[in-house]
């Protein structure tokens, strides 16, 4: 549990949800108070420290869930977050990022982009009654992960011009010489979910 305003602080590190620890978390959440600005990047940075500090890459299903009801006043939280991951060893850790934007004053575009940085989902929470169903979707996703860090490769005898359906969501690459292949890395594969990728292929007459 991480709080952020003009800066971020760790309210509670990762703990197993026993009945006693659930009560501890409820108490901490109930004591939260709003103050300061909305430095989303600082919260993401602190969250990244928590999910990568005490486990080996890919050995558990893991996710950062970002909640915010305000617009970030510190600029480019999505690109800075992506740079923070890709600029060091943390890019090898397997986790997704989901974001919840509360009310009409949050930056929906930014929150959506942040969720895309690590193959997650964005939820616009207009009314409080929508919170439960959104969290059920997240829990359903995390509890049905069947594979972490899956690498897919498809091959064609024709040149592949472009791949659609993954530009913002998945890390992908193309080979420009034969054998023509495209590669996709999926952080988490969820049971029952369909993954669709479209290839534009150049076929000679």
N, C-alpha and C positions, 0 to 999 in steps of 0.2 A: 504494500500500500504506500504510494508516493503522492505527496501533495505538492502542488506548484502554484506560485503566483508570479512575482518578479524573479523568484528563484525556486529551486526544488529542494525538498527534504524527504528523507526516508522515515515514514511513520511506522512501518512494520516490514521486516524482511520476510522471505519465503518461509512459511511454516505449514505443517500438515494440518488439515482441517478437522481436528478432534473437536468434541463438544466444547471443551474448555477453551481451545483456541478460537473457535467460532465466536464465543462470548467476548473474548479479547478483541477480536476484529470488529464486532458490532459496537463495542464501547468506543474504539478509536474512530470509527466512522461517524458515530453519533456526536462526537466531540469536534468534528471538523467545522471550521469557520472560514467564510470567504474574506479575502483581503488582497490588496496589491493588484498587480497586473496579471497578464496571462502569457507566461513564458512557456509555451508548449514544448519547445526544444529542450529546455532544462529538465522537464519531467520525463521526456523520452530518453534523454541521456542517462538519467538516474535509473530508469527502468531497465535500460540495456545493461547497465552495470550489474543489476540483480540477476537477470536471466542468464548471464554469461560467466558469472564468477565462480560457480561451484559445481559445474557438471561438464562432462566431456561432450563434444559435439554430437548431437543427434540421439542422445540416449534417453530422451523423454519427450513427450508432447508438451510444447511450451508456447505461450502467447503473451504479448503485451496488449493490454486493453486500455485505450486512452479515452478518458471522459472529459469533455469540456463544454462550457456554455458560453464561452467568450471568444473574441477574435484575438489572434496572436499579435501582440504589438512589437515583436522582436524580429520579424521578417524571416522568410525562407526556412521555416522549420522542417519542411519535407526534404529539401535538397541538403540541408545540413545534417539531417538524420541519416539520409542515404549515404552521404560522404563519410559520416562517422562509422557506419557499418562497413562500407567498402574500402575504407582507408586502412584497415588493420585486420588483425586476426579474427575479429568479431564477425566478419563476413562468413566464416566457416561454421558458425553456430546456427542451429536449426530452430527457428521460431517464426511465428506469424505476428502481425500487428493488426488489431481491430480498433476502430474508432467509433465513438458515440458522440454525436453533436446534439446538445440539448437546447431547445428553444430557437428563436429566430435571430439571435444575435451572434451565434457562432459562425465561423468561416467554413461553410460547407465544402468549398473547393479545396481548401487546405486539408481538412480532415479526410476527405476522400483520397487525396494524393498520398497522405501519410499511410493510410491503410494499404495502398497499392505498393508501397516501398517493400513490404514483406508479405505479399500474397494474402492480404486480409480483406475484411469487409467493412464498409462504412454504413452506419445507421443514423438516420435523422430522427431524433426523438422530439416530436412536436408536443405530445401530451404524455403525462406521467404514466398513463395506462399502457403505453406502448413499450415501456422499459422491460417488462417481464418477458414478452414474446421475443424481443430482440436478444435478451440474454439466453433464452432457451435455444435460439438459433446458434449462438456462439458455443454454448455448452454441447449442443448436438454435434457441431462440427468437430470440436476438440475430443469428444468422447468416441468418435467413429473414425479417427485417423488410423489407417491400415499400413501406411508406409511413410517414413521420413526420408527426405532428401533423395527423391527418385530421379534418375537421369534417363531421359527418353531420347532415342535417335531414330530418325526415319531417313530412308535413302531413296533416291530417284535416279533413273538413267537420263532424265532430262534436267536442264538447269533450273534451279529454284530461284525465282526473282525476289520473292518476299513472303513472309509469313504473317498472317493476320490472326487476331484473337489473343495475343499475348504480349503486345508491345509494352504495356504498363504493368503487367501482372507477374510475368515470369522471365527469368533470365534465359535468353536464347541466343543461338548463333547459327550462321549459314556458312557452308563452304562454297567458294566461287569456282572451284575446279572439280573435275570428276575424280572420284565418285561424289556426286552431289548429295549432301546430307544437311538436315537441320537438326539441331540439338535443343532440348528443352529441359530445364531443371525445375522440378516441383518440390517445394519445401515440405509440404504435407499433402498426402493423397487421402482423400476422404471417401469412405465406403458409400456407394450409392450415388455419388456425384459424377456427372458427365463432364469430361474435359474435351473441348472442341478446338482444333487448330486448323486453319485454312491456308493452304500453300498455293501461291501463284507460280505455275510451272510453264516454262517456255518449251513448246513442242514444235519442232520443225515441220514444214508442210510435207 
